[in-house]
Amino acid sequence: MNPRQFEGLLRRFQVPFQVVVKSKGYWDQTTGDWIPGEDEKTVTDYGAFVALPQRTVVQSGGMYTEEDRHLYTKRVIPMQTEVIHGGVKYQVHDKNDYAGYTTVNRYVLKWVSLFD
């Protein structure tokens, strides 16, 4: 498959979503302690949300549910990052790397909450 075909499919089915980006932590030079990042901002991006195949849900042994989603996007998203789509919060649980084929990344998003 031509890598540009992936990008064409993404453009066709993409919708807006928000990514909660947290600032990076740092090492305190005086104490040597790790100070986690606290600042966070919400960034809007575009991608395609796809329900997990029923077979994947069944074979996961309870790891995945029908509320979990695949996200196809050109954005690089770190693990455990919050993603918001349609008022629902998800957390990046897994990444599938297609770097040799396309610039599109596929993530598995775990459903977090509807009311947060």
RODO-2510 file (C-alpha; in nm, 4 decimals, decimal comma):
residues 116
     n   res          X          Y          Z
     1     m     0,0000     0,0000     0,0000
     2     n     0,1275     0,3438    -0,0894
     3     p     0,1979     0,5500     0,2269
     4     r     0,0031     0,8412     0,0828
     5     q    -0,3084     0,6250     0,0685
     6     f    -0,2996     0,6066     0,4496
     7     e    -0,2867     0,9839     0,4670
     8     g    -0,5767     1,0172     0,2212
     9     l    -0,7915     0,7883     0,4354
    10     l    -0,6995     0,9906     0,7424
    11     r    -0,7994     1,3179     0,5754
    12     r    -1,1306     1,1654     0,4724
    13     f    -1,2316     1,0397     0,8182
    14     q    -1,0572     1,2777     1,0567
    15     v    -1,2420     1,4651     1,3300
    16     p    -1,1180     1,7155     1,5895
    17     f    -1,0004     1,5932     1,9289
    18     q    -0,8118     1,7433     2,2215
    19     v    -0,4816     1,6279     2,3691
    20     v    -0,3936     1,7274     2,7267
    21     v    -0,0236     1,8108     2,7045
    22     k     0,1666     1,8255     3,0330
    23     s     0,4957     2,0044     3,0773
    24     k     0,8029     1,7904     3,1192
    25     g     0,9543     1,7401     3,4608
    26     y     1,3101     1,8225     3,5563
    27     w     1,5859     1,7288     3,8001
    28     d     1,6289     1,9760     4,0843
    29     q     2,0003     2,0630     4,0752
    30     t     2,0203     2,1446     4,4470
    31     t     1,8432     1,8379     4,5915
    32     g     1,8745     1,5889     4,3059
    33     d     1,5000     1,5160     4,3222
    34     w     1,2796     1,4663     4,0173
    35     i     1,0170     1,7418     3,9949
    36     p     0,7226     1,6259     3,7793
    37     g     0,5708     1,8660     3,5301
    38     e     0,2538     2,0330     3,6525
    39     d     0,1528     2,2769     3,3797
    40     e    -0,0896     2,1359     3,1286
    41     k    -0,2586     2,2762     2,8235
    42     t    -0,5180     2,1376     2,5878
    43     v    -0,4294     2,1265     2,2186
    44     t    -0,6767     2,0540     1,9391
    45     d    -0,5685     1,8175     1,6634
    46     y    -0,7332     1,5916     1,4041
    47     g    -0,7510     1,2159     1,3682
    48     a    -0,9776     0,9219     1,2927
    49     f    -1,1421     0,7370     1,5834
    50     v    -1,2291     0,3750     1,5116
    51     a    -1,3996     0,1220     1,7399
    52     l    -1,1886    -0,1803     1,8261
    53     p    -1,2854    -0,4926     1,6320
    54     q    -1,5124    -0,7224     1,8328
    55     r    -1,2567    -1,0008     1,7943
    56     t    -0,9904    -0,7847     1,9617
    57     v    -1,2217    -0,7069     2,2540
    58     v    -1,3129    -1,0735     2,3049
    59     q    -0,9568    -1,2037     2,2690
    60     s    -0,8128    -0,9408     2,5044
    61     g    -0,9397    -1,1264     2,8118
    62     g    -1,0931    -0,8131     2,9611
    63     m    -0,8054    -0,5824     2,8751
    64     y    -1,0152    -0,3924     2,6191
    65     t    -1,3831    -0,3000     2,6208
    66     e    -1,6301    -0,1803     2,3598
    67     e    -1,5701     0,1783     2,4781
    68     d    -1,1991     0,1691     2,3843
    69     r    -1,0894     0,3091     2,0485
    70     h    -0,8116     0,3152     1,7908
    71     l    -0,6897     0,6638     1,7016
    72     y    -0,5156     0,7264     1,3702
    73     t    -0,3339     1,0601     1,3608
    74     k    -0,0165     1,2266     1,2392
    75     r     0,0472     1,3650     1,5891
    76     v     0,2996     1,1865     1,8102
    77     i     0,1332     1,1305     2,1478
    78     p     0,3227     0,9997     2,4531
    79     m     0,1910     0,7005     2,6480
    80     q    -0,0567     0,7748     2,9315
    81     t    -0,1563     1,1080     2,7730
    82     e    -0,5232     1,2088     2,8023
    83     v    -0,7193     1,2447     2,4792
    84     i    -1,0711     1,3955     2,4735
    85     h    -1,3184     1,3272     2,1945
    86     g    -1,6923     1,3900     2,1989
    87     g    -1,6844     1,4744     2,5693
    88     v    -1,5266     1,1384     2,6557
    89     k    -1,1800     1,1034     2,8107
    90     y    -0,9407     0,8375     2,6912
    91     q    -0,5839     0,7543     2,7853
    92     v    -0,3169     0,6413     2,5393
    93     h    -0,2571     0,2766     2,6235
    94     d    -0,0565     0,1409     2,3301
    95     k     0,1095     0,2611     2,0100
    96     n     0,1523     0,0763     1,6820
    97     d     0,4478     0,2062     1,4880
    98     y     0,4096     0,2277     1,1112
    99     a     0,7174     0,4502     1,0652
   100     g     0,8457     0,2457     0,7725
   101     y     0,5213     0,2818     0,5806
   102     t     0,3577     0,6121     0,6617
   103     t     0,3589     0,9193     0,8855
   104     v     0,0265     0,8122     1,0395
   105     n     0,0399     0,6731     1,3939
   106     r    -0,2158     0,4323     1,5434
   107     y    -0,2882     0,4399     1,9158
   108     v    -0,5085     0,2260     2,1363
   109     l    -0,7123     0,4522     2,3642
   110     k    -0,8587     0,3224     2,6896
   111     w    -1,1888     0,4779     2,7913
   112     v    -1,1403     0,6733     3,1167
   113     s    -1,4568     0,8642     3,1985
   114     l    -1,7669     1,0213     3,0601
   115     f    -1,8243     1,2603     3,3534
   116     d    -1,4984     1,4289     3,4509
***
